[in-house]
Amino acid sequence: MKRESLHKLIALGAAVGVLGVAPVSPAAEDEKSDTKIAPKDMAEAMDYMSGSLKGLRRLRRDPDRWKKSAALVAEGSQYVIAAMKMVPSEIQKLPEGPDKIKALADSRRLMGLTLAGYAELELAFLAEDEDKVDDALDKLKELKAESHEKYNRGDE
């Protein structure tokens, strides 16, 4: 009887754990759009992040540009958060040891700075400040270049 109870407890714990960490689409809260999905890997998350920034160009002449751009960047930041939980393939290939640990820490640093950059960009759009938008975009471009140079060598 105790063994059966233990198995039930383990199964319940596993079910709660799976539900607690199940990926959620950034669009899950947005009832209008059910076509967006959670990224399956870091490359897909990066594509979604890039797409959110590329979408800003289409809004340049939109009369409601500032608000729509801020919303698009906020959506992109959800993909950054999703990507933060993933490990770049370049790091996955490294053998266990100090170099891999350092690379993981640096990757987290870069992803944290990227999330901060998205927040800065969103705030710039909300403030309707073109100079701040340009500065934030420049920072994000620099972070992307550094990240790709270190952790996306074979993919580009």
N, C-alpha and C positions, 0 to 999 in steps of 0.2 A: 504494500500500500504506500509506503513512504517513497519507494522508487517511482511509482506512478505519479505521485504528487510532485516529485522533483522534476519529472519530465514535463508535466503540465506547467510548472513554474518556469522552466527554461523556455518552453514554447511560447508562453505568454510574454516573457521578457524579450524574446526574439521578435515577436510580432510588434510589441510596443517600440522596440528599437528601430525596426524597419519603418514603421509609420512615422516615428519621430524624426527620421533623417531622410525621408523620401523627398526627392527633388521636386520643387514646386516651380512652375512656370511663372515668370514675372507677370504674365497676363492672367494668372489665376484669379487675381482680385478684380481684374477688369472684365466685367461681364460681356462687354461688347465684342471682345476679341478672344476667340478660343482656338485660334490657329497657331499661336506661339507655343513652343514646347521648351522644356528644360534641355540644356545642352548635354549631349551624351559624353563628350570629352572636351579637353581643353581647346583643341583646334576649333571645334564647333562653337564653343563659348567665345573664342576670339573673333570668329566670323560674325557672330551676333553683335559683339561689342563694336567691331568695325562698321557693321551695317548701321548701327544706331548713330554713329558719328557721320557716316556718309549721307544719311538721311537729312542731316542739317542743311546740306546744300540745296535740297529741294524746297526747303522752307524759307530760303533767303528773301523771296519776294512776297511771301504770305503776309497778309495784314495782321494776323495773329501769331506772327513768327516767334516772338519771345516766349509766350506761354507754351506753344506747341514744341518748341525746341527744348525748353526746360523739361517737359514731360518725356521727350524722346531720350534725353540724357539720363533722366531718372530711371527709365526703363533699361538703358544700357548699363547703368550701375548695378542693376540686379544680375546681369550677366557677369560683371566683374566679381561680384560676391560669389556666384556659382563657380567661377574659374578659380577663385582663391582656395577652394576645397580640392582642387586637382593638382596633379604634379606634371610638369612639362615632360615630354617624352625624352628629351635630352638628359634630364636628371634621372628618369627611370632607368636609363641605360647604364648609368654610372654604377660601379661596384660599391657595395656597402663600405662605409668608412668616413673619415673626416671630410674628404672632398665632397661627398654626397651631402653630408649634413650641412656644410657651408653653402652649397648650391641651393638646398632647400630653404635655408634661412634667407638667402639673397632673393630667391624667387618670391618668398612671402613679402619681403621688403618692397620689391618692385610692384607686386600686386596691391599692397597697401597704399603705396604712392599713387598707383593708377586709380584706385577707388577715391582717394583724396582729390585727385585731378578731376574726376567726374563730378564730385561734389562741388568743387570750385567752379567748374564749367556751368553746372546747373544754377548755382548762385549768381553767376555772371549774367545768365539769360534772365533770371528772375529780376535782377537789377536793371536789365535792359542796357547793359554797358558793353559796347562793342570792343573797347580796348581790353577789358577784362576777359571777354570771350576769346579774343585773339591770343592773349597771354596764356590762358588755360589750355587752349588747343595746342599752342607751341610746346607747353610742358608735356602734354600727353603724347605728342609726336616724338619728343626726346626720350620719354620713357619707353615708348614702343620700340624705338631704334635700339636702345640699350638692352631691352628684354630680348628682342629678336637676335641681336648679335650674340648674346650669351646662351640663350636657351631654345633657339629656333633655327639653328645653323643649317640643318639638313632639309628643312621644310621650305626654304625660300630660295 
